[in-house]
Amino acid sequence: MTEVPMWILVIAGLIILVLSAIATYYCLELRAARKRQVQQLLELEAAAEAQRGRVNNSIQILAKTLLDDGVGLTEASIRIRVLLDALQVGAPVKEEFVAFYQVAEKTGHIPILKDWKKLSPKERFAFEQEMVRVESEYRDFVLDAAKRILGRNF
C-alpha cells in the first residue's frame, strides 16, 4: 500500500472541518428562522383574535343599539351582516340570523353616503318608502335576531 502524504491528510481534515462549520452555521440559522416563524405566527394569531374580539364587540353594540332604537333596522342589518361575513361564520350561524341577511339583501341596492346625497328628493322618498316597507315586514324577525345575538361570540 502506498503511503498518503501528510499534507493531503491535513488539507482533507481542514476541508472536513470547514464543511462541518458551514453545516453547523446553516443548522443554527435554520433553527433561528424557525423560531422567528413560530413567533410571527403567534403574533398573527394574537392579532387575529384581537380583531375578532373587536368585530364581535361591534356586533354586540349594534344589536344593543338596534334594540334601544338608536339605529335603523336597515342600517343595523347591513352592518351586522357585513361583520358576520368578516368573521366568516358558518352556514348554521347565517341561517340562525337570516333576518339580517334578508333585510340587507332587500335593501342592498339603495344608495348610501355620497350616492344618497346625489339623489333627488323624489328618489330619496321612494327609497325611504321601500325601506319602511321592508323594515315593517321584517321588524319582528330582526329584533328577535338582535336579542338572540346579544352575548354571543363568533
HELIX and SHEET records of a PDB file:
HELIX    1   1 MET A    6  LEU A   67  1                                  62    
HELIX    2   2 LEU A   73  ALA A   86  1                                  14    
HELIX    3   3 ALA A   91  GLU A   96  1                                   6    
HELIX    4   4 VAL A   98  THR A  107  1                                  10    
HELIX    5   5 LEU A  113  LYS A  118  1                                   6    
HELIX    6   6 PRO A  121  ILE A  149  1                                  29    
END                                                                             
